[in-house]
Amino acid sequence: MTAILGVVALGLLMIIVFQIAKVGELLSVVKGEKEGEVNNETNRFMGVFSMAFMIIGLVASVWSAIAYSDRYLPEAASEHGVTLDFLFNVTLFFTGIVFILTQIILFYFVYKYRSGRNQRAYFFPHSNKLEMIWTVVPSIVLTVLIVLGLQAWLKVTGPAPEGTMVVEATGQQFNWIIRYPGMDGELGTREFEEISGTNELGIVWADGNSHDDFIATEIHLPVNQPVMFKLGAKDVLHSFYLPHFRVKMDCVPGIPTQFWLTPTKTTAQMRQETGNAEFDFELACAELCGSAHWNMRKVVIVEEEADYLKWVEEQNPLYDNVKASLSEEEESDQQDNSIEEQQAQQEEDLLTAL
């Protein structure tokens, strides 16, 4: 709210300044001053104002970057995240230099040529040397950044190492359905024909690999172990976003997507490094998927492998609930059949008696 009020106040201040300049110009006209003199006075005022605006803007940019540094994301907690942070910092370095230089040049020329009817800018129509510099240098920098970025992207979206654990995440309004493969490490297959009120994912129970699958209310990951996330969506476009691991991937209905990563820091380590005893990794949705978009958040816990395996063993497989439900249905069907048989026998006895 403070930031919004600050922006509004700055906007109002600029409007006031421009209105003052306009009033001054009109007063000059009323006093009978020549048009050229009026324009020169306005130009001088706007030149000084532009230079002041540049200085205040650059100082405010640097100050805000320092003042709000404690709200930045902590160091990446995944292997490829370190590479992405490096690329981000390199990009910020080069674009920051270009931004500062171009702004200084822009406002300086506004200030330099702020007045004087006979003052003319130097006419500089062509320079092969300058054109080569501002074409070749950005091309080299962008090529290096794109190549390094593609390497990181192809790594996390390419084939995962052998033995990588698999976690399935399905987005829906407004929740994530997180399915784990259980101790066998294999997820059961899914078919849309199997979807029902009691089987929202369409899991094929005839597949033995599905018998130890379970749904988790939070995501647990073993540290220093690669994990593959298989993503999907049931209704609209969602986005699987793990900011602390520097990963974001869209979840598209009907189109499976996936990526893999290797967590390098446990939740306990991050709490110690950040000095925040309540710190948690989190999963968020990075798409505006509806009115309760804010509700699509889950806690991600990174822990030692022994703790992770203990947590897996404590989970209740979905198939256990399915078996209990099927047993109840079979028992109910048997009772219905027994009643029908009794009724049929009674009708037969009655016909015989007649």
C-alpha positions in Angstrom: 0.0 0.0 0.0 2.9 2.4 0.8 4.4 1.8 -2.6 1.1 2.5 -4.3 0.6 5.7 -2.4 4.2 6.7 -3.3 3.6 6.2 -7.1 0.3 8.1 -6.9 2.0 11.0 -5.1 4.8 11.1 -7.7 2.3 11.1 -10.5 0.4 14.0 -8.8 3.6 15.9 -8.3 4.5 15.6 -12.0 1.0 16.8 -13.0 1.4 19.8 -10.7 4.8 20.7 -12.2 3.5 20.5 -15.8 0.5 22.6 -14.8 2.8 25.2 -13.3 4.8 25.3 -16.5 1.6 25.7 -18.5 0.4 28.5 -16.3 3.8 30.3 -16.6 3.6 30.0 -20.4 0.0 31.5 -20.4 1.1 34.3 -18.2 3.9 35.1 -20.5 1.5 35.3 -23.4 -0.8 37.6 -21.4 2.2 39.9 -20.6 2.7 40.3 -24.4 6.1 38.4 -24.6 7.0 37.0 -28.0 6.3 33.4 -28.8 10.0 32.5 -29.1 10.8 34.0 -25.7 7.9 32.0 -24.2 9.1 28.8 -25.8 12.7 29.4 -24.6 11.6 29.9 -21.1 9.5 26.7 -21.1 12.4 24.8 -22.7 14.8 26.0 -20.0 12.4 25.0 -17.3 11.7 21.5 -18.8 15.5 21.0 -19.4 16.3 21.6 -15.7 13.3 19.6 -14.6 14.3 16.6 -16.8 17.8 16.6 -15.4 16.5 16.7 -11.8 14.0 13.9 -12.7 16.9 11.8 -14.1 19.1 12.2 -11.0 16.2 11.5 -8.6 15.1 8.5 -10.6 18.5 6.9 -10.8 19.2 7.5 -7.1 15.7 6.1 -6.2 16.4 3.0 -8.4 19.7 2.3 -6.6 18.1 3.0 -3.2 15.1 0.7 -3.8 17.4 -2.1 -4.9 19.4 -1.9 -1.7 16.5 -1.1 0.7 14.4 -4.1 -0.5 17.2 -6.5 -0.9 16.0 -8.5 2.1 12.9 -9.4 0.2 14.8 -11.0 -2.7 14.7 -14.8 -3.1 17.5 -16.5 -1.2 20.2 -18.5 -3.0 18.9 -21.2 -5.3 18.3 -24.5 -3.7 18.8 -26.7 -6.8 21.7 -27.5 -9.0 20.5 -25.8 -12.2 19.2 -22.9 -10.1 22.7 -21.7 -9.5 23.3 -21.5 -13.3 20.1 -19.6 -13.8 21.0 -17.1 -11.0 24.4 -16.6 -12.7 22.7 -15.9 -16.0 20.2 -13.5 -14.4 23.1 -11.5 -12.7 25.0 -11.3 -16.0 21.9 -10.1 -17.9 21.2 -7.6 -15.2 24.9 -6.3 -15.3 24.8 -5.7 -19.0 21.3 -4.3 -19.3 21.9 -2.2 -16.2 24.9 -0.5 -17.8 23.0 0.1 -21.0 20.0 1.5 -19.1 22.0 3.9 -17.0 24.1 5.2 -20.0 21.1 5.7 -22.3 19.1 7.5 -19.6 22.0 9.8 -18.9 22.5 10.6 -22.5 18.7 11.0 -23.1 18.2 13.5 -20.3 21.5 15.3 -20.9 20.5 16.2 -24.4 17.2 17.4 -23.3 19.0 19.6 -20.8 21.8 20.7 -23.2 19.4 21.9 -25.9 16.9 23.4 -23.5 16.9 27.0 -24.9 18.1 29.3 -27.6 16.3 29.9 -30.9 19.6 29.7 -32.9 21.0 26.7 -31.1 21.2 23.6 -33.3 22.2 20.0 -32.6 25.2 18.6 -34.3 24.2 16.7 -37.4 25.6 13.2 -37.3 24.0 11.2 -40.1 26.2 8.1 -40.3 29.0 6.1 -38.8 30.0 2.6 -39.8 32.2 2.2 -36.7 29.3 3.0 -34.3 26.9 0.8 -36.1 29.3 -2.1 -35.9 29.8 -1.5 -32.2 26.1 -1.4 -31.2 25.3 -4.3 -33.5 28.2 -6.7 -32.9 28.6 -6.2 -29.1 24.9 -6.9 -28.2 24.9 -9.8 -30.7 27.8 -11.5 -28.9 26.4 -10.9 -25.5 22.9 -12.2 -26.4 24.3 -15.2 -28.2 26.3 -16.2 -25.1 23.3 -15.7 -22.8 21.0 -17.6 -25.1 23.4 -20.6 -25.5 23.9 -20.8 -21.7 20.2 -20.5 -21.1 19.3 -23.2 -23.7 21.9 -25.5 -22.0 20.2 -25.1 -18.6 16.7 -25.4 -20.2 17.5 -28.6 -22.2 19.1 -30.1 -19.1 16.0 -29.8 -16.9 13.5 -30.8 -19.7 15.7 -33.5 -21.2 16.2 -37.1 -20.1 16.6 -37.5 -16.3 19.4 -39.6 -14.8 18.7 -43.3 -14.2 16.9 -44.0 -11.0 15.2 -40.6 -10.8 12.1 -40.6 -8.6 8.9 -39.4 -10.1 6.2 -37.2 -8.7 2.9 -36.3 -10.5 1.2 -32.9 -10.1 -2.2 -32.2 -11.6 -3.6 -28.7 -11.4 -7.3 -27.9 -11.0 -9.3 -25.0 -9.7 -8.1 -24.4 -7.1 -5.7 -27.1 -5.8 -2.8 -29.3 -6.8 -3.3 -33.1 -6.7 0.1 -34.5 -5.9 0.5 -38.3 -6.5 3.5 -40.3 -5.4 4.4 -43.8 -6.7 5.0 -45.4 -3.3 7.8 -47.8 -2.5 8.0 -49.5 -5.9 8.9 -46.2 -7.5 6.4 -46.7 -10.4 3.3 -44.6 -11.0 0.2 -46.5 -12.0 -1.2 -45.7 -15.5 -4.2 -43.4 -16.0 -7.0 -43.4 -18.6 -9.7 -40.8 -19.0 -12.3 -43.5 -19.3 -11.7 -44.4 -15.7 -12.4 -41.0 -14.3 -15.4 -41.0 -11.9 -16.6 -39.4 -8.7 -14.4 -41.7 -6.7 -11.4 -41.7 -9.1 -10.8 -38.1 -10.2 -7.4 -38.9 -11.8 -8.7 -41.9 -13.8 -6.1 -44.3 -12.3 -6.3 -47.8 -13.7 -6.6 -50.1 -10.7 -5.9 -53.2 -12.8 -2.3 -51.9 -13.1 -0.4 -53.4 -10.1 1.9 -50.3 -10.0 -1.0 -48.2 -8.9 -1.7 -50.2 -5.8 0.8 -48.3 -3.6 0.3 -44.9 -5.1 -0.8 -42.2 -2.7 -2.0 -38.6 -2.7 0.0 -36.1 -0.6 -1.2 -32.9 1.0 2.4 -31.5 0.8 5.4 -32.2 -1.3 8.4 -34.1 0.3 11.7 -34.4 -1.6 14.9 -36.1 -0.6 17.9 -33.8 -0.7 20.6 -34.3 -3.4 18.3 -36.8 -5.3 17.0 -36.0 -8.8 13.2 -35.9 -9.0 11.1 -35.8 -12.1 7.8 -33.8 -12.0 5.1 -35.0 -14.5 2.6 -32.2 -14.9 -1.0 -31.9 -16.2 -4.2 -30.0 -15.7 -7.9 -30.9 -15.4 -9.6 -27.7 -16.4 -7.7 -24.5 -17.3 -4.1 -23.5 -17.8 -2.0 -23.6 -14.6 1.7 -23.1 -14.0 3.8 -25.2 -11.6 6.1 -22.7 -10.0 8.9 -23.5 -7.5 10.6 -20.1 -7.0 13.3 -21.3 -4.6 14.4 -24.0 -7.1 14.1 -21.6 -10.1 11.6 -23.7 -12.0 8.3 -22.8 -13.7 6.4 -25.0 -16.1 2.9 -24.6 -17.6 0.3 -27.3 -16.9 -1.9 -27.6 -20.0 -5.1 -29.7 -20.2 -4.5 -32.6 -22.5 -0.8 -32.0 -23.0 1.6 -33.6 -20.5 4.7 -31.6 -19.6 7.6 -32.4 -17.3 11.0 -31.4 -15.9 13.5 -32.7 -13.4 15.6 -31.0 -10.7 18.0 -31.9 -7.9 17.3 -30.2 -4.6 20.6 -29.2 -2.9 19.4 -27.7 0.4 17.1 -29.1 3.1 14.3 -27.1 4.7 16.3 -27.1 7.9 19.4 -25.7 6.1 17.4 -22.9 4.6 15.8 -22.0 7.9 19.3 -21.7 9.3 20.7 -19.7 6.4 17.8 -17.3 6.3 17.5 -17.0 10.0 13.7 -17.6 9.7 12.5 -20.5 11.8 9.2 -20.6 9.9 10.8 -20.7 6.4 9.3 -23.2 3.9 9.9 -23.9 0.3 6.6 -23.5 -1.6 4.7 -24.5 -4.7 2.6 -21.8 -6.3 0.6 -21.3 -9.5 2.1 -18.7 -11.7 -1.1 -18.4 -13.9 -4.2 -16.3 -13.1 -6.4 -19.4 -13.2 -9.5 -18.0 -11.6 -11.0 -16.2 -8.6 -9.3 -18.4 -6.0 -5.9 -18.5 -7.8 -4.3 -17.4 -4.5 -5.3 -20.7 -2.9 -3.0 -22.8 -5.1 -0.1 -23.1 -2.7 1.5 -26.1 -1.2 4.4 -26.5 1.2 7.5 -28.3 -0.1 9.7 -30.1 2.4 13.2 -31.1 1.5 14.8 -33.6 3.9 17.3 -36.3 4.3 16.6 -39.5 2.4 16.0 -41.5 5.6 13.3 -39.0 6.7 11.8 -39.0 3.3 11.5 -42.9 3.2 10.0 -42.8 6.6 7.4 -40.4 5.5 6.6 -42.5 2.4 6.1 -45.6 4.6 3.6 -43.7 6.7 1.3 -42.8 3.8 -1.9 -44.6 3.0 -2.2 -46.0 -0.5 -5.3 -44.9 -2.5 -5.9 -48.6 -3.4 -6.6 -49.5 0.2 -9.6 -47.1 0.2 -10.6 -48.4 -3.2 -10.6 -52.0 -2.0 -12.7 -51.1 1.0 -15.2 -49.3 -1.2 -15.2 -52.2 -3.7 -15.8 -54.7 -0.9 -18.7 -52.7 0.4 -20.2 -52.6 -3.1 -19.7 -56.3 -3.6 -21.3 -57.0 -0.3 -24.2 -54.8 -1.1 -24.6 -56.5 -4.5 -24.6 -59.9 -2.9 -27.3 -58.8 -0.4 -29.4 -57.4 -3.3 -29.0 -60.7 -5.2 -29.9 -62.7 -2.1 -33.1 -60.6 -1.7 -34.0 -61.0 -5.4 -33.5 -64.8 -5.1 -35.7 -65.0 -2.0 -38.4 -63.0 -3.8 -38.2 -65.2 -6.9 -38.4 -68.4 -4.7 -41.4 -67.0 -2.9 -43.2 -66.3 -6.2 -42.4 -69.8 -7.5 -43.8 -71.4 -4.2 -46.9 -69.3 -4.6 -47.5 -70.4 -8.2 -46.9 -74.0 -7.2 -49.5 -73.8 -4.4 -52.1 -72.3 -6.8 
